C-alpha cells in the first residue's frame, strides 16, 4: 500500500521564492544585459544596472498580471477578456515605462541636485512601448496556458506525474491510493481530520484547506486533492474551490447564473456558472 504524505510549506512564503520564478528572473536579466551590451555598447556597470532596471518591472508587474489572469479573468466571455487584456496591456506598458525611468534615474542619474529622470527620445520610447506590449502578451499567454493545463488536470485529461520508485501490477490505480495530508498546528504536524473539512481552495501549487478549526495550507494542488476525495460528497463549484456539499448551510443567487454557498466556517464561496449547475444537480 502506497501512502502519500503532503506537508504544508512555511506560512507566508513569497511567490517569487519558487524556483520557476527565480529561473525566469535570471533569464530576463541575462537577456536584457545582452541586449543593452550589444545595442548600446555600454560598459559592464551600465549594462548590469540597465538590465536590473528593466528586469524589476517585468517580474513585479508580471506576477500581478499572472494572478489577475489565472484567478480573475479565466472563465469570462471572450469579449470581456479581450477588453480587459487591452486595458491591462496599456496599463502595463505605462507602468513599466515609468518604473524603468525611475530606476534608471536612481541607478545612473545621480547629480548634485538629486536624481535626474530623463524620458526616452522618440525612437527609444517606441522601442520600449513595443517591448512592453510584447512582454505583456507573453506573460498573459503563459498564464492562460497554465490555467488551461490546471483545468485539464482537474478533469482528468492530464495524467498526474509518475511517482518515483518501483511499481507492481498489484499496485492500485493512483485514484484509489489512500492519501494522508498533514498540517501544522502549533509546533506539531498532525494528520488532517477530514470530518472537519468544509471546503478546499486552490492556491497555485498549494491548497487552502478550510476546516471548522481554522485554515491550513497543504502542499497539494487542488486537482490532486480532487482525485482523492469522495465525488459524492465534494463538488467542484469553481476552478479554485471544492466544497463539501453536505456542509452547505444555505444557498443564494449571486447573479450571472452563479450561486453563493454559505458554509459553517469562513466566508461564503461563489460558484462559477458550471459549478452552479453541478450544485443544482445535487441539491434540486
C-alpha positions in Angstrom: 0.0 0.0 0.0 1.4 3.4 -1.0 0.8 6.4 1.2 1.2 10.0 0.1 2.2 12.4 2.8 2.0 16.1 2.0 3.4 18.7 4.3 2.4 22.4 4.2 5.1 25.0 3.4 6.1 27.6 5.9 3.3 30.2 6.2 3.8 33.4 4.2 6.4 32.0 1.8 6.6 34.6 -1.1 5.6 33.6 -4.6 8.9 34.9 -6.1 10.9 32.5 -4.0 9.8 29.5 -6.0 12.5 28.0 -8.4 10.5 28.7 -11.6 10.2 32.4 -10.8 13.9 32.6 -9.8 14.9 31.0 -13.1 12.6 33.4 -15.1 14.1 36.3 -13.3 17.6 35.2 -14.1 16.8 34.6 -17.8 15.1 38.0 -18.1 18.1 39.7 -16.5 20.6 38.0 -18.8 18.5 38.8 -21.9 18.3 42.4 -21.0 22.0 42.6 -20.2 22.9 41.1 -23.6 20.6 43.4 -25.5 21.9 46.5 -23.7 25.5 45.4 -24.2 25.1 44.8 -27.9 22.7 47.7 -28.8 24.3 50.5 -26.7 27.9 49.2 -26.4 27.6 50.0 -22.7 30.3 49.2 -20.2 29.8 46.5 -17.6 28.3 48.6 -14.7 25.9 50.4 -17.0 24.9 47.1 -18.6 24.1 45.4 -15.3 22.3 48.5 -13.9 20.3 48.8 -17.1 19.4 45.1 -17.1 18.3 45.4 -13.5 16.2 48.5 -14.2 14.3 46.6 -17.0 14.0 43.3 -15.1 12.4 44.6 -11.9 9.2 45.9 -13.6 8.8 42.7 -15.7 9.0 40.5 -12.6 6.8 42.6 -10.3 4.2 43.5 -12.8 4.3 40.1 -14.4 3.3 38.3 -11.2 0.4 40.8 -10.8 -0.8 40.1 -14.3 -0.5 36.3 -13.9 -2.6 36.5 -10.7 -5.3 38.5 -12.4 -5.4 36.3 -15.5 -5.4 33.0 -13.6 -7.7 33.9 -10.7 -10.0 36.7 -12.1 -10.1 36.5 -15.9 -10.3 32.9 -16.9 -13.9 31.7 -17.4 -15.3 35.1 -18.5 -16.6 35.8 -22.0 -14.1 36.3 -24.9 -15.2 39.9 -25.3 -14.6 40.6 -21.6 -11.2 39.0 -21.7 -10.3 41.0 -24.9 -11.3 44.3 -23.3 -9.5 43.6 -20.0 -6.4 42.5 -21.8 -6.3 45.7 -23.9 -6.7 47.8 -20.8 -4.2 45.8 -18.8 -1.7 45.8 -21.7 -1.9 49.6 -21.9 -1.6 50.0 -18.1 1.4 47.6 -18.0 3.2 49.5 -20.8 2.8 52.8 -18.9 3.7 51.4 -15.5 6.7 49.5 -16.9 8.0 52.6 -18.7 7.6 54.8 -15.6 9.3 52.2 -13.4 12.2 51.9 -15.9 12.7 55.7 -15.9 12.6 55.9 -12.1 15.1 53.0 -11.7 17.5 54.3 -14.3 17.4 57.8 -12.7 18.1 56.2 -9.3 20.9 54.0 -10.7 22.7 56.2 -13.2 21.1 59.7 -12.9 22.6 60.9 -9.7 23.6 64.6 -9.8 24.5 67.3 -7.3 20.8 68.4 -7.5 19.4 64.9 -6.8 18.3 62.2 -9.2 17.6 63.1 -12.8 14.8 61.2 -14.6 15.1 61.7 -18.3 12.4 60.4 -20.7 13.4 58.4 -23.7 13.6 60.1 -27.1 11.0 59.1 -29.7 12.9 56.1 -31.0 13.6 54.8 -27.5 10.0 55.4 -26.5 8.7 53.5 -29.5 11.1 50.6 -28.8 10.2 50.5 -25.1 6.5 50.5 -25.9 6.8 47.6 -28.3 8.9 45.7 -25.8 6.4 46.3 -23.0 3.4 45.3 -25.2 5.2 42.1 -26.3 6.2 41.2 -22.8 2.6 41.7 -21.6 1.3 39.4 -24.4 3.9 36.7 -23.5 3.1 36.8 -19.7 -0.7 36.7 -20.4 -0.3 33.8 -22.9 1.7 31.8 -20.4 -0.8 32.5 -17.7 -3.6 31.2 -20.0 -1.6 28.1 -20.8 -1.1 27.4 -17.1 -4.9 27.9 -16.4 -5.7 25.6 -19.3 -3.5 22.8 -18.0 -4.9 23.1 -14.5 -8.4 22.8 -15.9 -7.5 19.7 -17.9 -5.8 18.2 -14.9 -8.9 18.8 -12.8 -11.0 17.0 -15.4 -8.5 14.1 -15.5 -7.4 14.8 -19.1 -3.8 15.4 -17.9 -2.3 12.4 -16.1 -0.5 13.1 -12.8 3.3 13.0 -12.7 4.6 9.4 -12.2 5.8 8.6 -8.7 9.4 7.6 -8.4 10.1 4.1 -7.2 9.4 0.5 -8.2 5.9 -0.3 -9.4 3.9 -3.5 -9.4 0.9 -4.8 -11.3 -0.7 -5.4 -8.0 -0.5 -1.7 -7.1 -3.8 0.1 -7.1 -4.6 2.8 -9.5 -3.4 6.3 -8.4 -7.0 7.4 -7.9 -7.6 4.5 -5.4 -4.4 5.1 -3.3 -5.2 6.5 0.1 -3.7 9.8 1.0 -2.8 11.4 4.3 -2.3 15.1 4.4 -0.5 16.7 7.4 -1.0 20.3 8.6 0.9 22.3 11.2 -1.0 23.0 14.4 1.2 24.9 16.8 4.6 23.2 16.9 3.2 19.8 15.8 2.4 18.2 12.4 -0.9 16.4 12.6 -2.9 14.5 10.0 -5.8 16.4 8.6 -9.2 15.4 10.1 -11.5 15.1 7.1 -14.5 15.2 9.4 -13.7 18.9 10.0 -13.1 19.9 6.3 -15.6 22.4 5.0 -14.0 23.4 1.6 -10.7 23.4 -0.2 -9.4 26.3 -2.3 -6.6 26.2 -4.9 -3.5 28.4 -4.5 -1.1 27.6 -7.2 1.0 24.6 -6.0 -0.8 24.6 -2.6 -4.3 24.1 -1.3 -6.0 26.2 1.3 -8.0 23.7 3.4 -10.7 25.4 5.5 -11.9 23.4 8.5 -14.2 24.0 11.4 -11.0 24.5 13.4 -9.2 27.0 11.1 -7.5 27.3 7.8 -4.4 25.4 6.7 -2.0 25.4 3.7 -1.1 22.0 2.3 1.4 21.4 -0.5 -1.0 19.6 -2.8 -2.7 21.0 -5.8 -6.5 21.3 -5.9 -6.6 18.7 -8.8 -4.6 16.2 -6.8 -6.9 16.7 -3.8 -10.0 16.2 -6.1 -8.6 12.8 -7.3 -8.5 11.5 -3.7 -11.9 12.8 -2.4 -15.3 11.2 -2.5 -17.0 12.7 -5.6 -20.4 12.0 -4.0 -19.5 14.5 -1.2 -17.1 17.0 -2.6 -18.2 19.1 -5.6 -16.0 21.3 -7.8 -18.0 24.5 -7.6 -15.4 26.8 -9.2 -12.0 26.2 -10.8 -10.5 27.3 -7.5 -12.9 25.7 -5.0 -14.0 22.2 -3.8 -16.9 22.3 -1.4 -18.3 19.6 0.9 -21.9 19.8 -0.3 -23.2 18.2 2.9 -21.9 21.2 4.9 -23.6 24.0 2.9 -26.0 25.8 5.2 -27.9 27.8 2.6 -27.6 29.0 -1.0 -28.5 32.3 -2.6 -28.2 33.6 -6.2 -25.1 35.6 -6.9 -26.0 36.9 -10.4 -24.9 35.7 -13.8 -26.1 32.2 -13.2 -23.7 31.8 -10.2 -24.6 30.9 -6.7 -23.3 31.9 -3.2 -22.7 28.9 -0.9 -22.8 29.7 2.8 -20.7 27.4 5.0 -20.3 26.9 8.7 -16.7 28.3 8.6 -15.2 31.3 6.8 -16.8 33.5 4.1 -19.3 32.2 1.6 -17.9 30.7 -1.7 -19.1 31.9 -5.0 -19.6 29.3 -7.7 -18.9 29.6 -11.4 -21.9 29.1 -13.8 -20.8 25.5 -14.4 -20.3 25.0 -10.7 -23.7 26.3 -10.0 -25.1 23.7 -12.4 -23.3 20.9 -10.5 -24.7 22.2 -7.2 -28.3 22.3 -8.6 -27.9 18.8 -9.9 -27.0 17.7 -6.4 -29.5 19.6 -4.3 -32.5 20.1 -6.5 
